[in-house]
């Protein structure tokens, strides 16, 4: 199934990949902040840019910051397919994001 470009998607990635300092620098602006999770997953809510790259899934970064301040550049990040555990598409993921926060799940909102 092809993912709809520019759709907001929930991507479950391996926590070990999300905890790489270089990745955290872009995902969380804090390379020294350890991502805590009860299991081996980390949830990223992001806009899909491209799902056709054989190397991985391209997502947009800084979406929320850009909406609040249009001068913030929209960057892109490729998540290697080997780090992707699952992908969820839905019309409205805002409720799921709120539930994830309340449940204390490890997540990043781009």
Beta strands, then each sheet from edge to edge (+ up, - down):
strand 1: 8-14
strand 2: 41-50
strand 3: 56-61
strand 4: 75-80
strand 5: 84-89
strand 6: 107-109
sheet 1: 4+ 3- 2+ 1- 5+
sheet 2: 4+ 3- 2+ 6+
end
